[in-house]
Amino acid sequence: MQKSATEVARAREILHQLLDRLGLPVYRFAVEAAGENWRILVECEVADGWQGVRIEIRSELLSQAGTGNRQVRDSLAGQLDEALCDCLRVV
């Protein structure tokens, strides 16, 4: 399913907030539609260079996180944290 430019921008904004919560000092990410879901590619600094991780998130979860649903935001932040466990963090 095609996502609108507004939906993509909103998804980027929500994900940027969630990724910032993780304390990654340096990272970059991209968001793309993956059918009904979102596919996120995050590249982050690791001890010996850079690592790229692909994560797929259900659209409805990202939408709920964007409405301020704290439980969903915490759950998504946990999923991202787990997927990016090798990334360097600000201490």
VMD Tcl script that draws the C-alpha trace (Angstrom):
set ca {
  {0.00 0.00 0.00}
  {1.28 3.45 -0.94}
  {1.84 5.86 1.97}
  {1.33 9.59 1.60}
  {4.13 12.09 2.10}
  {2.38 13.22 5.29}
  {2.32 9.65 6.65}
  {6.01 9.17 5.86}
  {6.92 12.47 7.53}
  {4.89 11.57 10.63}
  {6.48 8.10 10.81}
  {9.95 9.71 10.57}
  {9.10 12.14 13.35}
  {7.84 9.41 15.70}
  {10.83 7.17 14.99}
  {13.27 10.03 15.46}
  {11.78 10.64 18.93}
  {11.98 6.94 19.80}
  {15.56 6.60 18.57}
  {16.64 9.70 20.48}
  {15.34 8.07 23.67}
  {17.92 5.31 23.22}
  {20.89 7.64 23.68}
  {22.67 6.78 20.44}
  {25.34 9.45 19.91}
  {25.46 8.99 16.13}
  {22.93 7.30 13.90}
  {21.01 7.73 10.69}
  {17.80 6.11 9.60}
  {15.40 5.77 6.73}
  {11.72 4.87 6.71}
  {9.86 3.19 3.87}
  {6.46 1.63 3.38}
  {6.41 -2.17 3.49}
  {2.89 -3.12 2.53}
  {0.73 -2.22 5.52}
  {3.80 -1.83 7.73}
  {6.88 0.36 7.97}
  {10.42 -0.82 7.30}
  {13.13 1.11 9.10}
  {16.81 0.94 8.28}
  {18.96 2.23 11.13}
  {22.70 2.64 10.80}
  {24.56 3.28 14.04}
  {28.08 3.45 15.32}
  {29.44 0.27 16.91}
  {32.82 -0.41 18.50}
  {34.50 -1.28 15.19}
  {32.63 0.89 12.68}
  {28.99 1.03 11.61}
  {26.16 -1.46 11.70}
  {22.95 -1.48 9.69}
  {19.76 -3.01 11.07}
  {16.40 -3.45 9.33}
  {13.32 -3.42 11.51}
  {9.70 -3.84 10.47}
  {7.01 -2.17 12.57}
  {3.26 -2.58 12.19}
  {1.62 0.62 10.97}
  {-1.05 0.60 13.65}
  {1.57 0.43 16.43}
  {3.46 3.38 15.03}
  {0.19 5.31 14.70}
  {-0.72 4.55 18.32}
  {2.75 5.64 19.46}
  {2.20 8.90 17.61}
  {-0.99 9.59 19.53}
  {0.92 9.51 22.82}
  {0.04 5.97 23.88}
  {2.82 5.55 26.45}
  {2.57 1.76 26.64}
  {2.96 1.41 22.86}
  {5.81 3.99 22.77}
  {7.63 2.10 25.52}
  {7.10 -1.21 23.72}
  {8.43 0.17 20.41}
  {11.38 1.79 22.19}
  {12.12 -1.63 23.73}
  {12.00 -3.32 20.31}
  {14.36 -0.72 18.87}
  {16.66 -0.99 21.88}
  {16.85 -4.76 21.48}
  {17.49 -4.57 17.73}
  {20.21 -1.94 18.23}
  {21.87 -3.52 21.27}
  {25.35 -3.36 19.68}
  {25.17 0.38 19.02}
  {27.26 2.73 21.12}
  {25.35 4.74 23.73}
  {25.85 8.05 25.46}
  {26.69 7.36 29.09}
}
mol new
graphics top color blue
foreach p $ca { graphics top sphere $p radius 0.5 }
foreach p [lrange $ca 0 end-1] q [lrange $ca 1 end] { graphics top cylinder $p $q radius 0.2 }
display resetview
